[in-house]
Amino acid sequence: MKKTTKNKLDSKMTDEDWFSLGKSDAWAGKPKVPPEQDSQAASMYELGYCEGEIKHPPTETSSR
């Protein structure tokens, strides 16, 4: 069972959604903006963002 959380737009997002959003934001070079009203969602976002900073997006090509 996936835990769902609510963001400020009142749409339900799972922990996995928040993790993926954080990772995607890091890959896109966007500033870190975790949700303020939900500590669980914020933690998952932070985790994804940190992983995104470490691992490069699958679409990124390396130049040799």
Distance bins in CASP14 RR format, pairs under 12 A and 6 or more apart:
PFRMAT RR
TARGET T0000
AUTHOR 0000-0000-0000
RMODE 2
METHOD distances of the structure
MODEL  1
1 14 0 0 0 0 1 0 0 0 0 0 0
1 15 0 0 0 0 0 1 0 0 0 0 0
1 16 0 0 0 0 0 1 0 0 0 0 0
2 12 0 0 0 0 1 0 0 0 0 0 0
2 13 0 0 0 0 1 0 0 0 0 0 0
2 14 1 0 1 0 0 0 0 0 0 0 0
2 15 1 0 0 1 0 0 0 0 0 0 0
2 16 1 0 0 1 0 0 0 0 0 0 0
2 17 0 0 0 0 1 0 0 0 0 0 0
2 18 0 0 0 0 0 1 0 0 0 0 0
2 19 0 0 0 0 0 1 0 0 0 0 0
2 40 0 0 0 0 0 1 0 0 0 0 0
2 44 0 0 0 0 0 1 0 0 0 0 0
3 12 0 0 0 0 0 1 0 0 0 0 0
3 13 0 0 0 0 0 1 0 0 0 0 0
3 14 1 0 0 1 0 0 0 0 0 0 0
3 15 1 0 1 0 0 0 0 0 0 0 0
3 16 0 0 0 0 1 0 0 0 0 0 0
3 17 0 0 0 0 0 1 0 0 0 0 0
3 18 0 0 0 0 0 1 0 0 0 0 0
3 19 0 0 0 0 0 1 0 0 0 0 0
3 38 0 0 0 0 0 1 0 0 0 0 0
3 40 1 0 0 1 0 0 0 0 0 0 0
3 41 0 0 0 0 1 0 0 0 0 0 0
3 43 0 0 0 0 0 1 0 0 0 0 0
3 44 0 0 0 0 1 0 0 0 0 0 0
4 10 0 0 0 0 0 1 0 0 0 0 0
4 11 0 0 0 0 1 0 0 0 0 0 0
4 12 1 0 1 0 0 0 0 0 0 0 0
4 13 1 0 0 1 0 0 0 0 0 0 0
4 14 1 0 1 0 0 0 0 0 0 0 0
4 15 0 0 0 0 1 0 0 0 0 0 0
4 16 0 0 0 0 0 1 0 0 0 0 0
4 17 0 0 0 0 1 0 0 0 0 0 0
4 18 0 0 0 0 0 1 0 0 0 0 0
4 38 0 0 0 0 0 1 0 0 0 0 0
4 40 0 0 0 0 0 1 0 0 0 0 0
4 41 0 0 0 0 1 0 0 0 0 0 0
4 44 0 0 0 0 0 1 0 0 0 0 0
5 11 0 0 0 0 0 1 0 0 0 0 0
5 12 1 0 0 1 0 0 0 0 0 0 0
5 13 1 0 1 0 0 0 0 0 0 0 0
5 14 1 0 0 1 0 0 0 0 0 0 0
5 15 1 0 0 1 0 0 0 0 0 0 0
5 16 0 0 0 0 0 1 0 0 0 0 0
5 17 0 0 0 0 1 0 0 0 0 0 0
5 18 1 0 0 1 0 0 0 0 0 0 0
5 19 0 0 0 0 0 1 0 0 0 0 0
5 21 0 0 0 0 0 1 0 0 0 0 0
5 34 0 0 0 0 0 1 0 0 0 0 0
5 35 1 0 0 1 0 0 0 0 0 0 0
5 37 0 0 0 0 1 0 0 0 0 0 0
5 38 1 0 1 0 0 0 0 0 0 0 0
5 39 0 0 0 0 1 0 0 0 0 0 0
5 40 1 0 1 0 0 0 0 0 0 0 0
5 41 1 0 1 0 0 0 0 0 0 0 0
5 42 0 0 0 0 1 0 0 0 0 0 0
5 43 0 0 0 0 0 1 0 0 0 0 0
5 44 0 0 0 0 1 0 0 0 0 0 0
5 45 0 0 0 0 0 1 0 0 0 0 0
6 12 1 0 0 1 0 0 0 0 0 0 0
6 13 1 0 0 1 0 0 0 0 0 0 0
6 14 0 0 0 0 0 1 0 0 0 0 0
6 17 0 0 0 0 0 1 0 0 0 0 0
6 18 0 0 0 0 0 1 0 0 0 0 0
6 35 0 0 0 0 1 0 0 0 0 0 0
6 37 1 0 0 1 0 0 0 0 0 0 0
6 38 1 0 0 1 0 0 0 0 0 0 0
6 40 0 0 0 0 0 1 0 0 0 0 0
6 41 0 0 0 0 1 0 0 0 0 0 0
7 13 1 0 1 0 0 0 0 0 0 0 0
7 14 0 0 0 0 0 1 0 0 0 0 0
7 17 0 0 0 0 1 0 0 0 0 0 0
7 18 0 0 0 0 1 0 0 0 0 0 0
7 21 0 0 0 0 1 0 0 0 0 0 0
7 33 0 0 0 0 0 1 0 0 0 0 0
7 34 0 0 0 0 0 1 0 0 0 0 0
7 35 1 0 1 0 0 0 0 0 0 0 0
7 36 0 0 0 0 1 0 0 0 0 0 0
7 37 1 0 0 1 0 0 0 0 0 0 0
7 38 1 0 0 1 0 0 0 0 0 0 0
7 40 0 0 0 0 0 1 0 0 0 0 0
7 41 1 0 0 1 0 0 0 0 0 0 0
7 42 0 0 0 0 0 1 0 0 0 0 0
7 44 0 0 0 0 0 1 0 0 0 0 0
7 45 0 0 0 0 1 0 0 0 0 0 0
8 33 0 0 0 0 0 1 0 0 0 0 0
8 34 0 0 0 0 0 1 0 0 0 0 0
8 35 1 0 0 1 0 0 0 0 0 0 0
8 36 0 0 0 0 1 0 0 0 0 0 0
8 37 1 0 0 1 0 0 0 0 0 0 0
8 38 0 0 0 0 1 0 0 0 0 0 0
8 41 0 0 0 0 0 1 0 0 0 0 0
9 35 0 0 0 0 0 1 0 0 0 0 0
9 37 0 0 0 0 0 1 0 0 0 0 0
10 37 0 0 0 0 0 1 0 0 0 0 0
10 38 0 0 0 0 0 1 0 0 0 0 0
11 17 0 0 0 0 1 0 0 0 0 0 0
11 18 0 0 0 0 0 1 0 0 0 0 0
11 21 0 0 0 0 0 1 0 0 0 0 0
11 35 0 0 0 0 0 1 0 0 0 0 0
11 41 0 0 0 0 0 1 0 0 0 0 0
12 18 0 0 0 0 0 1 0 0 0 0 0
12 38 0 0 0 0 0 1 0 0 0 0 0
12 41 0 0 0 0 0 1 0 0 0 0 0
13 19 0 0 0 0 1 0 0 0 0 0 0
13 20 0 0 0 0 1 0 0 0 0 0 0
13 21 1 0 0 1 0 0 0 0 0 0 0
13 22 0 0 0 0 0 1 0 0 0 0 0
13 35 0 0 0 0 1 0 0 0 0 0 0
13 38 0 0 0 0 1 0 0 0 0 0 0
13 40 0 0 0 0 0 1 0 0 0 0 0
13 41 1 0 0 1 0 0 0 0 0 0 0
13 42 0 0 0 0 0 1 0 0 0 0 0
13 44 0 0 0 0 1 0 0 0 0 0 0
13 45 0 0 0 0 1 0 0 0 0 0 0
14 20 0 0 0 0 1 0 0 0 0 0 0
14 21 0 0 0 0 0 1 0 0 0 0 0
14 38 0 0 0 0 0 1 0 0 0 0 0
14 40 0 0 0 0 0 1 0 0 0 0 0
14 41 0 0 0 0 1 0 0 0 0 0 0
14 44 0 0 0 0 1 0 0 0 0 0 0
15 21 0 0 0 0 0 1 0 0 0 0 0
15 22 0 0 0 0 0 1 0 0 0 0 0
15 35 0 0 0 0 0 1 0 0 0 0 0
15 38 0 0 0 0 0 1 0 0 0 0 0
15 39 0 0 0 0 0 1 0 0 0 0 0
15 40 1 0 0 1 0 0 0 0 0 0 0
15 41 1 0 0 1 0 0 0 0 0 0 0
15 42 0 0 0 0 0 1 0 0 0 0 0
15 43 0 0 0 0 1 0 0 0 0 0 0
15 44 1 0 1 0 0 0 0 0 0 0 0
15 45 0 0 0 0 1 0 0 0 0 0 0
15 46 0 0 0 0 0 1 0 0 0 0 0
15 47 0 0 0 0 1 0 0 0 0 0 0
15 48 0 0 0 0 0 1 0 0 0 0 0
16 22 0 0 0 0 0 1 0 0 0 0 0
16 23 0 0 0 0 0 1 0 0 0 0 0
16 41 0 0 0 0 0 1 0 0 0 0 0
16 44 1 0 0 1 0 0 0 0 0 0 0
16 45 0 0 0 0 0 1 0 0 0 0 0
16 47 0 0 0 0 0 1 0 0 0 0 0
16 48 0 0 0 0 0 1 0 0 0 0 0
17 23 0 0 0 0 0 1 0 0 0 0 0
17 24 0 0 0 0 0 1 0 0 0 0 0
17 35 0 0 0 0 0 1 0 0 0 0 0
17 38 0 0 0 0 0 1 0 0 0 0 0
17 40 0 0 0 0 0 1 0 0 0 0 0
17 41 0 0 0 0 1 0 0 0 0 0 0
17 44 0 0 0 0 1 0 0 0 0 0 0
17 45 0 0 0 0 1 0 0 0 0 0 0
17 48 0 0 0 0 0 1 0 0 0 0 0
18 24 0 0 0 0 0 1 0 0 0 0 0
18 25 0 0 0 0 0 1 0 0 0 0 0
18 33 0 0 0 0 0 1 0 0 0 0 0
18 34 0 0 0 0 1 0 0 0 0 0 0
18 35 1 0 0 1 0 0 0 0 0 0 0
18 38 0 0 0 0 1 0 0 0 0 0 0
18 39 0 0 0 0 0 1 0 0 0 0 0
18 40 0 0 0 0 1 0 0 0 0 0 0
18 41 1 0 1 0 0 0 0 0 0 0 0
18 42 1 0 0 1 0 0 0 0 0 0 0
18 43 0 0 0 0 1 0 0 0 0 0 0
18 44 1 1 0 0 0 0 0 0 0 0 0
18 45 1 0 1 0 0 0 0 0 0 0 0
18 46 0 0 0 0 1 0 0 0 0 0 0
18 47 0 0 0 0 1 0 0 0 0 0 0
18 48 1 0 0 1 0 0 0 0 0 0 0
18 49 0 0 0 0 1 0 0 0 0 0 0
19 25 0 0 0 0 0 1 0 0 0 0 0
19 26 0 0 0 0 0 1 0 0 0 0 0
19 34 0 0 0 0 0 1 0 0 0 0 0
19 40 0 0 0 0 0 1 0 0 0 0 0
19 41 0 0 0 0 1 0 0 0 0 0 0
19 42 0 0 0 0 0 1 0 0 0 0 0
19 43 0 0 0 0 1 0 0 0 0 0 0
19 44 1 0 1 0 0 0 0 0 0 0 0
19 45 1 0 0 1 0 0 0 0 0 0 0
19 46 0 0 0 0 1 0 0 0 0 0 0
19 47 1 0 1 0 0 0 0 0 0 0 0
19 48 1 0 1 0 0 0 0 0 0 0 0
19 49 0 0 0 0 1 0 0 0 0 0 0
19 50 0 0 0 0 0 1 0 0 0 0 0
19 51 1 0 0 1 0 0 0 0 0 0 0
19 52 0 0 0 0 1 0 0 0 0 0 0
20 26 0 0 0 0 0 1 0 0 0 0 0
20 27 0 0 0 0 0 1 0 0 0 0 0
20 41 0 0 0 0 0 1 0 0 0 0 0
20 44 0 0 0 0 1 0 0 0 0 0 0
20 45 0 0 0 0 1 0 0 0 0 0 0
20 47 0 0 0 0 0 1 0 0 0 0 0
20 48 1 0 0 1 0 0 0 0 0 0 0
20 49 0 0 0 0 0 1 0 0 0 0 0
20 51 0 0 0 0 0 1 0 0 0 0 0
20 52 0 0 0 0 0 1 0 0 0 0 0
20 57 0 0 0 0 0 1 0 0 0 0 0
21 27 0 0 0 0 0 1 0 0 0 0 0
21 28 0 0 0 0 0 1 0 0 0 0 0
21 30 0 0 0 0 1 0 0 0 0 0 0
21 32 0 0 0 0 0 1 0 0 0 0 0
21 33 0 0 0 0 1 0 0 0 0 0 0
21 34 0 0 0 0 1 0 0 0 0 0 0
21 35 0 0 0 0 1 0 0 0 0 0 0
21 41 0 0 0 0 1 0 0 0 0 0 0
21 42 0 0 0 0 0 1 0 0 0 0 0
21 44 0 0 0 0 1 0 0 0 0 0 0
21 45 1 0 0 1 0 0 0 0 0 0 0
21 46 0 0 0 0 0 1 0 0 0 0 0
21 47 0 0 0 0 0 1 0 0 0 0 0
21 48 0 0 0 0 1 0 0 0 0 0 0
21 49 0 0 0 0 1 0 0 0 0 0 0
21 52 0 0 0 0 0 1 0 0 0 0 0
22 28 0 0 0 0 1 0 0 0 0 0 0
22 29 0 0 0 0 0 1 0 0 0 0 0
22 30 0 0 0 0 1 0 0 0 0 0 0
22 31 0 0 0 0 0 1 0 0 0 0 0
22 32 1 0 0 1 0 0 0 0 0 0 0
22 33 0 0 0 0 1 0 0 0 0 0 0
22 34 1 0 0 1 0 0 0 0 0 0 0
22 35 0 0 0 0 0 1 0 0 0 0 0
22 41 0 0 0 0 0 1 0 0 0 0 0
22 42 0 0 0 0 0 1 0 0 0 0 0
22 43 0 0 0 0 0 1 0 0 0 0 0
22 44 0 0 0 0 1 0 0 0 0 0 0
22 45 1 0 1 0 0 0 0 0 0 0 0
22 46 1 0 0 1 0 0 0 0 0 0 0
22 47 0 0 0 0 1 0 0 0 0 0 0
22 48 1 0 1 0 0 0 0 0 0 0 0
22 49 1 0 1 0 0 0 0 0 0 0 0
22 50 0 0 0 0 1 0 0 0 0 0 0
22 51 0 0 0 0 1 0 0 0 0 0 0
22 52 1 0 0 1 0 0 0 0 0 0 0
22 53 0 0 0 0 1 0 0 0 0 0 0
23 29 0 0 0 0 0 1 0 0 0 0 0
23 30 0 0 0 0 0 1 0 0 0 0 0
23 32 0 0 0 0 0 1 0 0 0 0 0
23 44 0 0 0 0 0 1 0 0 0 0 0
23 45 0 0 0 0 1 0 0 0 0 0 0
23 46 0 0 0 0 0 1 0 0 0 0 0
23 47 0 0 0 0 1 0 0 0 0 0 0
23 48 1 0 1 0 0 0 0 0 0 0 0
23 49 1 0 0 1 0 0 0 0 0 0 0
23 50 0 0 0 0 1 0 0 0 0 0 0
23 51 1 0 1 0 0 0 0 0 0 0 0
23 52 1 0 1 0 0 0 0 0 0 0 0
23 53 0 0 0 0 1 0 0 0 0 0 0
23 54 0 0 0 0 1 0 0 0 0 0 0
23 55 1 0 0 1 0 0 0 0 0 0 0
23 56 0 0 0 0 0 1 0 0 0 0 0
23 57 0 0 0 0 1 0 0 0 0 0 0
23 58 0 0 0 0 0 1 0 0 0 0 0
24 30 0 0 0 0 1 0 0 0 0 0 0
24 32 0 0 0 0 0 1 0 0 0 0 0
24 33 0 0 0 0 0 1 0 0 0 0 0
24 45 0 0 0 0 0 1 0 0 0 0 0
24 48 0 0 0 0 1 0 0 0 0 0 0
24 49 0 0 0 0 1 0 0 0 0 0 0
24 51 0 0 0 0 0 1 0 0 0 0 0
24 52 0 0 0 0 1 0 0 0 0 0 0
24 53 0 0 0 0 0 1 0 0 0 0 0
24 55 0 0 0 0 0 1 0 0 0 0 0
24 57 0 0 0 0 1 0 0 0 0 0 0
24 58 0 0 0 0 0 1 0 0 0 0 0
24 59 0 0 0 0 0 1 0 0 0 0 0
25 31 1 0 0 1 0 0 0 0 0 0 0
25 32 1 0 0 1 0 0 0 0 0 0 0
25 33 1 0 0 1 0 0 0 0 0 0 0
25 34 0 0 0 0 1 0 0 0 0 0 0
25 45 0 0 0 0 1 0 0 0 0 0 0
25 46 0 0 0 0 0 1 0 0 0 0 0
25 48 0 0 0 0 1 0 0 0 0 0 0
25 49 1 0 0 1 0 0 0 0 0 0 0
25 50 0 0 0 0 0 1 0 0 0 0 0
25 51 0 0 0 0 0 1 0 0 0 0 0
25 52 0 0 0 0 1 0 0 0 0 0 0
25 53 0 0 0 0 1 0 0 0 0 0 0
25 57 0 0 0 0 0 1 0 0 0 0 0
26 32 1 0 0 1 0 0 0 0 0 0 0
26 33 0 0 0 0 0 1 0 0 0 0 0
26 34 0 0 0 0 0 1 0 0 0 0 0
26 45 0 0 0 0 0 1 0 0 0 0 0
26 46 0 0 0 0 0 1 0 0 0 0 0
26 47 0 0 0 0 0 1 0 0 0 0 0
26 48 1 0 0 1 0 0 0 0 0 0 0
26 49 1 0 1 0 0 0 0 0 0 0 0
26 50 1 0 0 1 0 0 0 0 0 0 0
26 51 1 0 0 1 0 0 0 0 0 0 0
26 52 1 1 0 0 0 0 0 0 0 0 0
26 53 1 0 1 0 0 0 0 0 0 0 0
26 54 0 0 0 0 1 0 0 0 0 0 0
26 55 0 0 0 0 1 0 0 0 0 0 0
26 56 0 0 0 0 1 0 0 0 0 0 0
26 57 0 0 0 0 1 0 0 0 0 0 0
27 48 0 0 0 0 0 1 0 0 0 0 0
27 49 0 0 0 0 1 0 0 0 0 0 0
27 51 0 0 0 0 1 0 0 0 0 0 0
27 52 1 0 1 0 0 0 0 0 0 0 0
27 53 0 0 0 0 1 0 0 0 0 0 0
27 54 0 0 0 0 0 1 0 0 0 0 0
27 55 0 0 0 0 1 0 0 0 0 0 0
27 56 1 0 0 1 0 0 0 0 0 0 0
27 57 1 0 1 0 0 0 0 0 0 0 0
27 58 0 0 0 0 1 0 0 0 0 0 0
27 59 0 0 0 0 1 0 0 0 0 0 0
27 60 1 0 0 1 0 0 0 0 0 0 0
28 49 0 0 0 0 0 1 0 0 0 0 0
28 52 0 0 0 0 1 0 0 0 0 0 0
28 53 0 0 0 0 0 1 0 0 0 0 0
28 56 0 0 0 0 0 1 0 0 0 0 0
28 57 0 0 0 0 1 0 0 0 0 0 0
28 59 0 0 0 0 0 1 0 0 0 0 0
28 60 0 0 0 0 0 1 0 0 0 0 0
29 49 0 0 0 0 1 0 0 0 0 0 0
29 52 0 0 0 0 1 0 0 0 0 0 0
29 53 0 0 0 0 1 0 0 0 0 0 0
29 56 0 0 0 0 0 1 0 0 0 0 0
29 57 0 0 0 0 0 1 0 0 0 0 0
29 60 0 0 0 0 0 1 0 0 0 0 0
30 45 0 0 0 0 0 1 0 0 0 0 0
30 49 0 0 0 0 1 0 0 0 0 0 0
30 52 0 0 0 0 0 1 0 0 0 0 0
30 53 0 0 0 0 0 1 0 0 0 0 0
31 49 0 0 0 0 1 0 0 0 0 0 0
32 42 0 0 0 0 0 1 0 0 0 0 0
32 45 1 0 0 1 0 0 0 0 0 0 0
32 46 1 0 0 1 0 0 0 0 0 0 0
32 47 0 0 0 0 0 1 0 0 0 0 0
32 48 0 0 0 0 1 0 0 0 0 0 0
32 49 1 0 1 0 0 0 0 0 0 0 0
32 50 0 0 0 0 1 0 0 0 0 0 0
32 52 0 0 0 0 0 1 0 0 0 0 0
32 53 0 0 0 0 1 0 0 0 0 0 0
33 41 0 0 0 0 0 1 0 0 0 0 0
33 42 0 0 0 0 1 0 0 0 0 0 0
33 45 0 0 0 0 1 0 0 0 0 0 0
33 46 0 0 0 0 0 1 0 0 0 0 0
33 49 0 0 0 0 1 0 0 0 0 0 0
34 40 0 0 0 0 0 1 0 0 0 0 0
34 41 1 0 0 1 0 0 0 0 0 0 0
34 42 1 1 0 0 0 0 0 0 0 0 0
34 43 0 0 0 0 1 0 0 0 0 0 0
34 44 0 0 0 0 1 0 0 0 0 0 0
34 45 1 0 1 0 0 0 0 0 0 0 0
34 46 1 0 1 0 0 0 0 0 0 0 0
34 47 0 0 0 0 1 0 0 0 0 0 0
34 48 0 0 0 0 1 0 0 0 0 0 0
34 49 1 0 0 1 0 0 0 0 0 0 0
34 50 0 0 0 0 0 1 0 0 0 0 0
35 41 1 0 1 0 0 0 0 0 0 0 0
35 42 1 0 1 0 0 0 0 0 0 0 0
35 43 0 0 0 0 1 0 0 0 0 0 0
35 44 0 0 0 0 1 0 0 0 0 0 0
35 45 1 0 0 1 0 0 0 0 0 0 0
35 46 0 0 0 0 0 1 0 0 0 0 0
36 42 1 0 0 1 0 0 0 0 0 0 0
36 45 0 0 0 0 0 1 0 0 0 0 0
38 44 0 0 0 0 1 0 0 0 0 0 0
38 45 0 0 0 0 1 0 0 0 0 0 0
39 45 0 0 0 0 0 1 0 0 0 0 0
39 46 0 0 0 0 0 1 0 0 0 0 0
40 46 0 0 0 0 0 1 0 0 0 0 0
40 47 0 0 0 0 0 1 0 0 0 0 0
41 47 0 0 0 0 0 1 0 0 0 0 0
41 48 0 0 0 0 0 1 0 0 0 0 0
42 48 0 0 0 0 0 1 0 0 0 0 0
42 49 0 0 0 0 0 1 0 0 0 0 0
43 49 0 0 0 0 0 1 0 0 0 0 0
43 50 0 0 0 0 0 1 0 0 0 0 0
44 50 0 0 0 0 0 1 0 0 0 0 0
44 51 0 0 0 0 0 1 0 0 0 0 0
45 51 0 0 0 0 0 1 0 0 0 0 0
45 52 0 0 0 0 0 1 0 0 0 0 0
46 52 0 0 0 0 0 1 0 0 0 0 0
46 53 0 0 0 0 0 1 0 0 0 0 0
47 53 0 0 0 0 0 1 0 0 0 0 0
47 54 0 0 0 0 0 1 0 0 0 0 0
48 54 0 0 0 0 1 0 0 0 0 0 0
48 55 0 0 0 0 1 0 0 0 0 0 0
49 55 0 0 0 0 0 1 0 0 0 0 0
51 57 0 0 0 0 0 1 0 0 0 0 0
52 58 0 0 0 0 0 1 0 0 0 0 0
52 60 0 0 0 0 0 1 0 0 0 0 0
56 62 0 0 0 0 1 0 0 0 0 0 0
END
